[in-house]
Amino acid sequence: MLWSLLLCSMMSAPPHGGQFQAPILPDDEGEVTEFEAGLTRAVAALPGAGPMLEFDATRWEWWFEYHQEQLLDLKQRMPARASSRPYAPVSDRDRLKTLLPLFVDSLRRDTSAIRKVGVHPNSRDVRAAAVMALGRLSLSDAVPYIELLVDDDPDLFVRTQAVLALGVSGQPNAVEALVRLFRDTDQSDEIRGYAVAGLALVANADAVEVIGQSLTEKGLAAVSSNQLRAAVIHAAGVSAHPRLAEPLRLLAASNVAKREADVRALIAMALGSIDDQRNINVLRKLLSDADNQVRRSTAAALSGISARFLDDDTAFAISRFTQVSDHPTRLHLARALGPTHSDAARETLNWALTDSNSLLRAHAGIGLALDGDGRHVEPLMRAFERAREPSLTGALAVSMGLLGADEAVPLLLADLEKRGDPAVQAYVLLALGLIDPVGVDELDARVDEAMRSSHDVEVQRWGVVALGLLGARDRLDELSADVGTTPSLIDRATRIFALGLVGDRAQLDDLVAIVEDSTQPAFVRTYALVALGELGDPRPIAPASRLSRYADLNLDIGYLLELYRTL
């Protein structure tokens, strides 16, 4: 799971005890420059948290943040990308004997034993990161400790993270607690909403049955609020369970769906998450809905199921793409056309790549990358050379990287040497890592130098990821050995986070030492726990990535905004 600390945090929602608050650098946590303090107040600059730009649901960067785990598939790529030494995965023994006790110890709240000068307690952020990391171990032994935090922690944010962690664990012994929380009308809507999301993440027979019981017009009428109703519908899609497709299709024809556009939008998103050919006809109907937001959400959902399109479905999507005037709908459809792997869709996307609107060209480039056809490299290279807007240039670089475009390497290297906009540099580094070209002199050294010489969080994050993709395990080992003493706290946290994304067993001890060092700022220890959660997750793609995989960031549903803030 991408434990991103930013996504949707710039969007408006009524503040309350459960609203996501990003880790900060308090005044008493060591030497903090005015610049660094400003960065931590500007949420968009947090390590691993995405592009440093104001939130705009139409920008490709925000979509990429939600989808990068599936697109990059780093845990599958890493073992094959090891040139200097073999990739060494974290073992089951490491999880049970090292990480489990470390995470449990990090759940402790302030005690007199740690109230000493220069020693930082287990803050709210540390505890929240630790409990999510416990879930990521995917161990039945971790579930009782997570349950204790659900019931006992005084902070609502920590408790909601603990509820999600039960689901992230994927363990059957977490289902009983999640059902109890979901059905307990004395619990807050936040806790009950996260509980049903947790059930969807486990998605075993018992969990799916509980979700299905609420997924009727009568069942939805019985829940206490619109927020919880939205959570139930969203959970059906998160589960991706084929058993829930038919109840969703019936719900789409119900009176409550006919009355309420938000319900139709949520149903569309859920149907797009379930691989069932019969869902396509319902989605086609919703794509022509009278409500603009329903059309947007349906277009977003189609990217989840468009690989199943028949020729007639593709023709319909293309006609909507060329005819609709709503820009967000067109951007969603551009990405949905790629996985159809049809000549008609390819022709349409290549045409869109020449459009005057740079946002559309960016999403068209991503759509071509999702198609996966090497013939797209040449038009993408031409578009890259013509591009002047940094966001568009970054999208085209990533698109060429996802296609493994060796012929684009000289173009990308030339751009890297310019050392221009950091947003472009970051994505060029990622693209070079994805391509992993043969015969480029000292490419890992050039990437390492670009990463270390920058204080931009995105350049550092994607630079470290590129080193992993290039198989430069020795350089990752060097980075890991001294990361705990990196002078800038922002740089330190950024590199720690990135090591979690691409590191291996060799980084385990260095990251554990940072968590155990109580003189490290809570801000840094939080990111070390996040990194260890990444390293310790034995699954190629964590189940929590399903929570927002087909998110429509235009959909203004309070429950979804709160959920996205926690991811």
N, C-alpha and C positions, 0 to 999 in steps of 0.2 A: 504494500500500500504506500502511496505517496502521502507522507504526513506533511502536506504543504501547509504552511502557517499563514497563508495570505488569501487564498482563493475566495473571492466574493466578499472579502472583508471591507471593501470600499462601498459595498451596496448598503442601502439604508434598511434598517429594521429597528423596531423599538428595543432599546437596551433593557436588559434584565439580568438576573444572576447567572443565567446560562449562556449569555452571549459570549462569543469567543473573544478573548483578549490575548494578544500575542505576547510572547516573552519579551521583557524589557531589560534594559541595563540600569538598575537603580544607582543612585549616587554613591552608595557605600560599597559598590562592587569593583573596587580597584580604579586604576587610572583610566578615565574615559574622556576622550577628546570631545570638544563641542560638536565636531563633525560626526563622530560615532553616535553620540547621544541623539543628534538630529536624525540619523539613519534609523535608529531603533524606534523613534517616534513616528517616522514615516514607514508605515507597515510594509509598503511595497519594497523595502530594501532589506527585509529580513532574509537570512541565509536559507537557500533552498526554496524560497517563497515565490519565485516567479519574476516576471519582468518588472523593471522599475518604471512603471507607467500607470497612469490613472485607469481605473477600471472602465472597460468598454466591452460589452458583451459581443460586439462584432469583430474584435481583434482576434487573429488566429492564435496569438500567444496564450490567451486564456483558455481556449479550447485545448491547446497542446498541453498545458499544465494538467488538465484533467485526464488526458488520454496517453500521456507519455509512457506510463508503465507498460501498457499493451504494445505501443508502437515501438519502443526501444528494446523491450524484452531483454533487459540487461543480464538477468540471472541465467538466462539460457546462452547468451553470447559470451559471457566472461570465461567459462572453462575452455573455450576454443581460441581465446585471444590471449595467450600467455607465451610470450617469446623469451622472456628473461628467466622465468622459473615457472613451474606448474601452478595452476590455480588450486588453492586448497580450501574447500568448503568448510564452514563451521559444522562440527560434528554433533550428534545427538548427546554425547557426553558433555560437550561444551554447553549445550543448552540447559541440561539438567543440573550440572555440577557448578558451573560458573555463572551463567546468565540468570537463571531462575533465582538463586539467592541474592545476587546483586540487585535485581529489579525489586525484589520483595523488600530489601533493606532500604531502597530509595523511596518506598512508600511512606516511611515514617514521617510524622509531622515533627515540628520543633520540640526539642527536649532540652532540659537544662545542661545535658552533657555536651551539647554542640553550640551553646550560646557563648562562644568565645570570640575574642577579637580576631578578625581575619578568617573566621570559619563561617561558611554559608550554609544555612539549613536547607532541608528539602522543601523548597517553596511549592506553591501551587503548580507552577509549570513543570517542575521536576517530577512531582507526583503524577501529573497527568501524562507526561511522557513515559514514565516508568510503567504505569498500568497499561498503556497501549502497547508498550514493548512486551509486557507479559503476555498479552493476547497474541502477539505476533509469534511467540514461541510455538504456538499450536500444540501445547501440552495440556493434558487433562489435569496434571498436578498443579498447574497455574490457576485453574478456575476458582478454587476456594479463596485464594488471596485476592483475586479480582472482586469476588462477591463481597468480601469484607469492606473494600473501598466503596462499593456501590451503596452499602448501608451506613457506613460510618464517617466518610469524609465530610467535613463541614462545607466544602466548596462545591456548588452545583456544577461548575464546569468540570471539575475532577470526577464527579459522580457520573456525569453524562459520558465522559471519556471511558469510564470503567464499564458502563453499560455497553457501549460500542465494542470495548475490548472483549467482552464475553462473546459477542458475535464474531469478532475477528479471530478468536481462538479456533472457531470451527468445530469445537468439541461438543459431542452430544450431552455431556454432563453440564453444559452451560444452559441448555434449553429450559430446564425447570425454573431456574431463576428468572430467565427472560420472560417466560409465560407469566410467572407470578407478578413481575413488574408491569407487564403490559395490561394485565387484567385488574390490577389494583387501582380502583377509582380514587383512592386517597393520594396516589402519586401525582406529581405534576405532569402536565401534558408533555413537557420536555422529556422527562424520564420515560414515560410510556411510549412516546414517539421513537426514541432511540432504542427502546426495547424491541419494538416490532422490526426496526431496521436490523437489530442484532439477530433476531429470528431469521430474517431473510438471508443474512450472511451465513448462518449455519445451514439452513435450507435442507435439513433432513426431513423425513416423513412427518414427524411430530410438529416441527416448526411450520412446515408448509400447511398442514391441516389447520393450525391456529390462524394463520393469515387468511386462508381460504374461507374460514367461518365468518370473517368480518368483511369479506369481499363481495357482499351483496348489497342491494339497496336497503334491505332491512338491517343488515349488519352494520352498514355505515351510519344509518340513522341512530344506532344505539351508542355510538362513540360520543365522547363528551364535547368535541369541538371540531371546527373546520381544520385546525392544525393536525389533530390526531387522524382525522379522515384522510388528509393528504398523506400522512405517514403510512397508513395502511396501503393505499393505492401504490405509492412509491415502492413500498416493500415488496409488493408482488413482482415488480420489475427487477428489483435488486436480487431477488431469489433466482431469477432466470429459470424458474421451474416450469416445465411444460404443462404440468397439471393446473397451473393458474391461468393459462391462456384463455380457456373457455369462459371461466368466470369474468375475466376482464372484457371479453367480447360481449357477453351478456350485459355487463354493466354499461358498456358504451351505448347500448340501446335503451337504457333505463330512463325513467323520468328525471332522476336526479342529474344524469349526464345531460339530458336535453335542456334542463333548466340552467345548469351552471357550467360556464366555459372553463373554469379552472379544473373541474373534474374531468372534462374531456381532454384537456391538455395533459393532465397527469396520466390518464388512461393511455393516451398515445405514447408517452414516454415509456410506460411499463410494457406495452405491447412490442415496442421496438427492441426491448431487452430480451425478449423470449423468442427463441429460434423456432418459429412455427409459420409455415407457409400461409395458413389461413388468416394470419394477422394482417397480411398485406392489403386485402380488400377493405378492411376496417380503416387502415391507415390512409388508403387512397381517398376514402370518403372524408376522413377528418382533414386531409390536406386541402379540401375544398370547403371547409367549414366557414360559416359566416364571420366567426370571430378571428381576428388577426393573430392573437396569441396562440390559439389552438393550431392555426396553420404553422406558426413558427415552431412550436413544440413537436408537431408531427414531422416537420422537415428534419428536425434534430434527431428524432427517433428513427427515421428511415435509414440513417447511417448504420444502425445496428442490425438491420434486416435486409439491406439492399443487395447483399450477396445472393439472396434467394430470388431476386427479381426475374420474372420472365420478360420476354421482349416487349410485351404490351405494357408491363409495369415500368420498364425503363423509358419507353416512349412517353408514357404519362408523366413521369418525373421530369423528363427533358422539356415537355411542353409547359409544365408549371414553372420550371426554372427560367425559361425564356419569356414567359408571359407575366409573371407576378411582378408587382412594383415594389413590394415590401423587401427591403434590402436584407435584413437578417434571415428571412425565409430563403432567399436566393443563396446566401452563404452556406446555410445548412445543406441545401440541395447540392451545391457544388461538391461538398465532401461526400454526400451520399452517392453520387454518381460514380465515384471511383471504384468502389468494391463490386459494381455490377460487371466489370471487365468486358464491357460491350464496345464495339466500334463506334456506335452512335454516341455513347457517353464520352468516349475519348475525343471524338471530333468536337463535341460541345465544350469540353473542358479546355481543349487547345484554343478554341475560339475565345473562351473567357479569359485565357491567359494574355490576350492582347487588348482586353477591355481597358477603358480609360480610368476605371476605379481601381486603385491599388489594393483596397481591401478584397475585392472580388478576385483579383489576380492572385493574391496570397492564398486564398482558400481554394482556388482552382489548382494552384500548384500542389497543395496538400492532397486534393482529390486525385491528381495524376500520380502522386506517390503511392496513394492507397491502391491504385490500379496495379502498380508493380511492374509495368511494362517498360523495358529498357529503352524503347523508342522515344520515350518522353524526355530523355536526358537532353537531347539537342535543343528542343524548344525551351526547356527550362534554363539551359545555359544562355541562350539568346536573351531570355527575359531577365536573367541575373545581370548580364552585362548592361542592359538598358535601365535597370532599376535605379532609382535615386532615393527612394524613401526607405529608411533603415528597416522598418518593420517588414516591408515586402522583400527586401534583400535577405533578411533572416529566414523568412518562410521558404524562399526558393533554395537557400543553402540547405536547410533541413530536408526539403523535398528531394534534392539530389543525393543527400546522404542516405535517406531511407531507400533510395533506388540503388545504392551501392555504385554510384557513377564514377568509375575510375577516370574517365575522360574529363571530368570536371575538376580533378585535383589541381592542375596548374592554375585554373581560374580561382579556385578557393585559396590556394597558397598566395597568389598575388594579392588577393584582398586582405589576407591575414597580415601580410607585410606592411600594408598601409597603416595598420593600427588606428583605424578610424573609430566610428561609433562602437562603444562596447557591446551594445545589443547585437550588432552584426558580428563582431568578433567572437562573441560567445557561441553563436549558432554556427559560425564557420568552423570553430574548433570541434563542436559536436559532429558536424557533417564529416570532417576529416576522420574522426574516430569511427564513425559508422562505416565509412568506405574502407578504412584500413588498407590504404594502398601499398603495393609492393614496390620496392626500389626507390623510395623517396629518402634521400640522405638525411639522417638524424631528425626524422619527423618528430619522434617522441621528445627530443631535446628542444625543438622549436615550440612544441605545444607546452612543455613544462615551463619554458622561459616566459611564454606569453601569459600563462596562468599565474606564475609567481610574481611577475612584474606588475600585475593589475590589482587594484583594490575594489574592482567592481564585482559584486557577488555573483552575477551571472557568468562572467568570464571565468571566475574561479571554479564555480560549480561545474560548468560544462567542460572546462579545461581538465579537471580531475577525471570526469567521466570519459573524456577523450583518451586520457592516458590508460584508463582501464580497457577501453575498446581497442587500443593499439597494443595491448598485451604488455605494457611497460610496468610489470609488477615491481621491479627494482625501484623505480621512481616513486611508486605508491608506498613502498616500504620506507623510503627516505622521508617522504612527506609525513607518514604516520609517526615516525620516530620523534619528530620535533614539533608535531602539530600542537601539543599541549602548551608549548612555550611561545607560540606565534604572538608577537607583540600586540597586534591589533585584535581586540576581542571579536570584532565583526569578521575579520579574516579567519580567525581561529574557528569560530562557530561554522563559518561557511565551509571550510575545508573538512572539518569533522563530519558535517552533514554529507558532503560529497563522497567521503571515504566509505560511509555507510552504504551508498548506492552501488559502489563498484569494488569495495574491499573484499578481503577473504580472511581466512584464519590467522594470517600473519598480522592483521590489524587489530585482532581481538584484544590482546593484552594492553596495547597502547590506549585503546578507547576505554577499556575497563579501568585503567589507572586514572584517567581523567574523571570518570564518575566517582571513583573512590576518594579523589582528592578534594576534601571539603573546603580547601582554600580557593578552588576554582569557582568563579562566579556561577550562580544558578543558571544564568543565561547559557553558559558554555556547557555545563553539566546536562542541561535539558537537551541540547543538540547531540551530545555524546550518547545519551539514552536513545534518542531517535535513531542515530546511526547504528547502535547495537541492535535495536529492534529490526532494522533492515537486514543486518548481517545474520541475525538469529532466525529469521523467518525461513523455514525449510521449503516453502512453496515457491514455484517459479513466479507466480503472480498472486499477491495476497488477495483474499476475498473482498477486502474493503474497497478495492479499486472499483468494484461494481456499484458502489454507492453513488458515484457521480459520473460514470462512464458515458452515459448518454444525456448528461445534464444539458438543459436549455437555460443558459444564464439570463435569458430575457424573462423567464417565468418568475413573477414576483409572488412567490408563496413563502410565507414566513417560516414554515417548518423547514423547507429546503434551504433557505438562506442560513438558518441556524445550523443545519447539518453540514453544509458545505464549509462553514467556518471552522468546524472541528477537524476537518480532514488534513 
